[in-house]
Amino acid sequence: MGPFEIAAIAIIGAFSVSAYKEYNKRKGSVDSSEVDELKAELVKLQGRVATLESLVTDKSYQLSEQIDNL
């Protein structure tokens, strides 16, 4: 292998590493408005789960379930 081939491989390798780093950087960046929307949806879903938990743990719900099972 001659010096030109080694230099070509080194240059191609450097461009490949640079392109890979740029790809990872862009892949990791997320739009902040999308994150805010997801956070708002999460808060709504947590509220819904809390409501469902309070319904299921209610004594009257448990009593009606036991009656229905009989």
C-alpha positions as CSV (number, residue, x, y, z in Angstrom):
1,M,0.0,0.0,0.0
2,G,1.4,3.3,-1.0
3,P,1.3,6.7,0.8
4,F,-1.5,8.0,-1.3
5,E,-3.7,5.0,-0.5
6,I,-3.0,5.4,3.2
7,A,-3.8,9.2,3.0
8,A,-7.1,8.5,1.1
9,I,-8.1,5.9,3.7
10,A,-7.3,8.4,6.5
11,I,-9.3,11.2,4.9
12,I,-12.3,8.9,4.2
13,G,-12.1,7.7,7.8
14,A,-12.0,11.2,9.2
15,F,-15.1,12.2,7.1
16,S,-16.9,9.1,8.2
17,V,-16.3,9.8,11.9
18,S,-17.3,13.4,11.4
19,A,-20.5,12.4,9.6
20,Y,-21.3,9.8,12.3
21,K,-20.8,12.4,15.1
22,E,-23.1,14.9,13.3
23,Y,-25.7,12.2,12.7
24,N,-25.8,11.4,16.5
25,K,-25.9,15.1,17.4
26,R,-28.9,15.7,15.2
27,K,-30.6,12.5,16.2
28,G,-30.4,13.5,19.9
29,S,-31.8,16.9,19.5
30,V,-35.6,17.1,20.0
31,D,-37.9,20.0,19.3
32,S,-38.8,21.7,22.6
33,S,-42.4,22.2,21.6
34,E,-42.8,18.5,21.1
35,V,-41.4,17.9,24.5
36,D,-43.8,20.4,26.0
37,E,-46.7,18.7,24.3
38,L,-45.7,15.4,25.6
39,K,-45.3,16.8,29.2
40,A,-48.8,18.2,29.0
41,E,-50.2,14.9,27.8
42,L,-48.4,13.1,30.6
43,V,-49.9,15.4,33.2
44,K,-53.4,14.8,31.8
45,L,-52.9,11.0,31.8
46,Q,-51.6,11.1,35.3
47,G,-54.8,12.9,36.4
48,R,-56.9,10.3,34.6
49,V,-55.1,7.4,36.2
50,A,-55.5,9.0,39.7
51,T,-59.2,9.3,39.0
52,L,-59.5,5.7,38.0
53,E,-57.5,4.6,41.0
54,S,-59.9,6.5,43.3
55,L,-62.9,4.9,41.6
56,V,-61.5,1.4,41.9
57,T,-60.4,1.7,45.5
58,D,-63.8,3.2,46.5
59,K,-65.7,1.0,49.0
60,S,-69.0,1.1,47.1
61,Y,-67.3,0.0,43.9
62,Q,-65.7,-2.9,45.7
63,L,-69.0,-3.9,47.3
64,S,-70.8,-3.8,44.0
65,E,-68.1,-6.0,42.4
66,Q,-68.4,-8.5,45.2
67,I,-72.2,-8.5,44.8
68,D,-71.9,-9.0,41.0
69,N,-69.5,-11.9,41.5
70,L,-72.0,-13.7,43.7
